[in-house]
């Protein structure tokens, strides 16, 4: 494709190149989220004591709203594109803590008392992070459906890395960048990839910026040697106001990676945070606190499930299965029984009689249409309620709330050389792969998600996975 052809293609589809519209939309959604959190705090205080506070009076505190926008801007939440979900949660949480703290402190200085309104703002703080995330997600949905969101970006490279990048940007619109042009000088490259034009001139950057004022460039050409890369960056990529360089070491997927200067030589610094005793202690504290409190609150539900399992078919309520835990140490993982008691014998007969079923079992160690599952078992599996008894394993220290999926011996080979690294931590009741596709993901994707979790762990990532788990369970996405 020539630049004249691209000119016609581009101008018929895009008429803006800045992030101003996206930023404005996010400011509106954040202001709405702040007012919702205010209203929630006042509502709950009013619900407890109708005379303590006037529920509708929360609207009089709108002058505090600009403080949220200013703080969120300081935390780089505008335009808020290409942020990891856990990092977005962290920034909203810390920013909201500062803003609410400012409100409570300023009211105390003015009134010299800690009253019902201050309690309302504390409640507002507790629910605000989730409301900010929900409001922003809804705004992203609106921008996507109206095709008003997204920032145009030029991708350098149409090789394997470049195509993978374009695939991700098109699949996950919430990243925030729209690939509008691919630059690659390989003569074998076609005129387009997934309907994105390909221009065979990697030095066309300055001309593209001059004509269309596109501000973002993403370089996805990891096979270039240092001299070629320096030439590309100096003569073409430098024309763009913002640019991102995709590295060649995909095995290092750490969102907390930082840069160190070794007297003019830059080094990428990463760490295995779950090898640090302090972090392991924090993770264990969260596990025990959540399981003890959650277990007490959900105990009536557990009792009801146990009764239904017992009534649905003969056999025990709980089912124990050998799984591999941290460093390959075997343990018995508990579940509510969701199959008939002779499930093992029935499986052998199925695998012998049906090659398609055998192939599916060998690939996933699960069957999409499994005749061994009881009626109540099907519901428990779709909602993942069958895994509730694994809180016993968490209390025993064999599992964690969040971590890689516990596997059986036959699955070790599928993880290859990644097995020992991934299972250097406790397996989890839920995890990144479960909330990103659950049973629909293959082993390569599971390894990728588990590696990302291992290298990018933080308290915020665990909290985000737990919040995402509720959404996935309610939708029943990918479960069988």
QUIVENZI-V652405 format. One line per field, one symbol per residue. psi: psi as a letter, one per 30 degrees, with the letter a starting at -180 (. if undefined). burial: # if it has 16 or more other ideal C-beta (glycine too) atoms within 10 Angstrom, else .. A space follows every 50 residues. Layout:
# QUIVENZI-V652405
psi=???
burial=???
This chain:
# QUIVENZI-V652405
psi=klfeeeeeeeffekglflgeeeeeeeeeeeeeeeeeeeeeeeeeeeeejf ffljefffffgfffefeeeeeeeeghgkfglhkkeeeeeeeeeeeeeeee eeeeeeeeeefhljaeeeeefeeeeefeeeeeeeeeeeeeeeeeefhflk kkkkkjkgaeeeeeeeeeeeeiffefkjjfkkkkgkffkafljhgkkkki jfggeeeeeeefhkfkkjjhiffkleeeeeeeeefeeffkeklkjklfif fjijfgklkkjihfkkkkklljfgfkeeeeeeeeeeeeeeeeeeeeegee eeeeeeeeeefelkllelkkkklkbkggklljkklkkgllfheeeeeeee eefjeeeeeeefefglkeijffklefeeeeeefgfffefffeeeefgfll ekalkklleffefffbffeeeehflkllelleeefgfbffkaeeeeeeee eeeefgkleeeeeeeeeeeeeeeefgkgk.
burial=.....#..##......#.#..##.###.##################.... ..#.#..#..#..##.###.##..#.#################.##.### ..##..#.........#####.###.#######.##..##..#.....## ########..###.##..#...#############...#...#..##### .#.##..##..#.#########.#....#..##..##.##..##.#.... ..####................##....#...#..##..##......... .#..##.##..#..#...#...####....#.########..#...#..# #.....#..##..#..#..#.###.##.###..###########...### #######...#..##..##.###.##############..#.#..##### ########.#######.##..##...#.##
